[in-house]
Amino acid sequence: MEIIIHVDVRKFDKNSKLAIDEYTKRTSPFCKVAIKTYKDISKANFKSGSKLYIVTPGPDSPTSPGLAKLIESDNLAGISCIEFLIKSTGTNIGESSYNATEEFDNNASCFNLSSFSMSPELTTIVLTEQIYRAYTIMNNITYHK
């Protein structure tokens, strides 16, 4: 499985980058995780045939086992690449000339990571940590609490 996270930020601050790199490194035995940053998120290119999730705040955020089941079900459906789109709160994806769901023939889904509105950096840290947790669950590895 390949996971690509598209983030609406020019670059990460030093501490955010360290945390993201740590979770990406921990996940590397299970899958490839790539982080792509953009000055202009409308320039993001998505892989054909991938499953796109647009990360938004909302009340229906999955538990760690729920995310593990989501990844497993996508994998069983033959999806080899999952992409997450993290936009800043000031970017109106879907309301301007850029519409990710149209680009993917309605293959894009909303993904509620948390009910909190977070910065793109913090959202990326939390998402990479949750992906790592999901893979530890799928591989029956104890995750410290």
C-alpha positions in Angstrom: 0.0 0.0 0.0 1.1 3.5 -0.8 -0.2 6.5 1.1 0.3 10.1 -0.1 -0.6 13.0 2.0 -1.0 16.3 0.2 -0.7 19.3 2.5 -1.7 23.0 1.9 1.5 24.4 3.4 4.7 25.7 1.9 6.9 23.8 4.3 6.7 22.5 7.9 8.3 24.1 10.9 11.3 22.2 12.3 9.4 20.4 15.2 6.4 19.4 13.0 8.8 18.0 10.4 10.6 16.0 13.1 7.3 14.5 14.3 6.0 13.7 10.8 9.4 12.1 9.8 9.4 10.0 12.9 5.9 8.5 12.2 6.7 8.1 8.5 9.9 6.2 9.5 7.9 4.0 11.9 5.4 3.2 9.2 8.0 2.3 6.6 8.1 -1.4 7.3 4.4 -1.7 6.5 3.8 0.8 3.6 5.3 3.8 1.8 4.1 7.2 3.1 4.9 10.3 1.1 4.2 13.9 2.2 3.8 16.5 -0.5 3.5 20.2 0.4 2.1 22.9 -1.9 2.3 26.6 -2.1 -1.0 26.3 -4.1 -3.0 23.2 -3.3 -4.9 23.5 -6.5 -1.7 22.3 -8.2 -1.9 18.9 -6.4 -1.7 15.9 -8.8 -3.4 12.7 -7.8 -2.7 9.2 -9.0 -5.2 7.6 -11.3 -7.0 4.8 -9.5 -6.1 6.0 -6.0 -8.7 6.6 -3.3 -8.8 10.2 -2.3 -9.9 11.3 1.2 -10.3 15.0 1.9 -9.5 15.6 5.6 -12.1 17.8 7.2 -13.1 18.5 10.9 -16.2 16.6 11.9 -17.9 14.5 14.5 -17.6 11.1 12.8 -13.8 10.6 13.2 -12.8 6.9 13.2 -11.1 5.2 16.1 -7.6 3.7 15.5 -9.2 0.3 14.9 -11.7 2.0 12.6 -9.0 3.5 10.5 -7.2 0.2 10.3 -10.5 -1.4 9.0 -10.8 1.5 6.4 -7.3 0.9 5.1 -7.8 -2.9 5.1 -11.1 -2.6 3.2 -9.6 -0.2 0.6 -6.7 -2.7 0.2 -9.2 -5.6 -0.2 -11.1 -3.6 -2.8 -7.9 -3.5 -4.9 -6.8 0.1 -4.1 -3.1 0.2 -3.9 -2.8 4.0 -3.2 -4.7 6.1 -0.7 -4.3 9.8 -0.8 -5.3 12.4 1.8 -5.8 16.0 1.1 -5.2 18.4 4.0 -6.1 22.0 3.2 -5.8 25.1 5.4 -9.0 26.5 6.7 -8.8 29.5 4.3 -8.7 27.3 1.2 -12.1 26.7 -0.3 -11.6 23.5 -2.2 -14.7 22.6 -4.1 -16.0 26.2 -4.2 -13.6 27.7 -6.6 -12.3 26.4 -9.9 -10.7 23.4 -8.1 -13.0 20.6 -7.2 -11.3 17.4 -6.1 -14.5 15.3 -6.2 -15.1 16.2 -9.8 -11.5 15.4 -10.7 -12.0 11.9 -9.3 -15.5 11.3 -10.7 -16.9 11.5 -7.2 -14.3 9.0 -5.9 -13.2 11.5 -3.2 -14.6 11.1 0.3 -14.6 13.3 3.3 -12.5 12.0 6.2 -13.1 13.4 9.7 -9.8 13.0 11.5 -11.0 15.1 14.5 -13.9 17.3 15.5 -11.3 20.0 16.1 -10.1 22.5 13.4 -6.3 22.1 13.4 -3.5 23.7 11.4 -2.3 21.7 8.4 0.9 20.9 10.3 -0.9 19.5 13.3 -3.4 17.7 11.1 -0.5 16.0 9.3 1.2 15.0 12.5 -2.0 13.5 13.9 -2.8 11.7 10.6 0.7 10.2 10.3 0.5 9.0 13.9 -2.9 7.5 13.2 -1.7 5.7 10.1 1.2 4.3 12.2 -1.3 3.1 14.8 -3.6 1.6 12.2 -0.7 -0.5 10.8 0.4 -1.6 14.3 -3.2 -2.8 14.9 -3.3 -4.6 11.5 0.0 -6.4 12.2 -0.9 -7.3 15.9 1.9 -5.1 17.3 1.4 -3.7 20.8 1.1 0.1 20.6 2.2 1.8 23.9 -0.5 3.9 25.5 
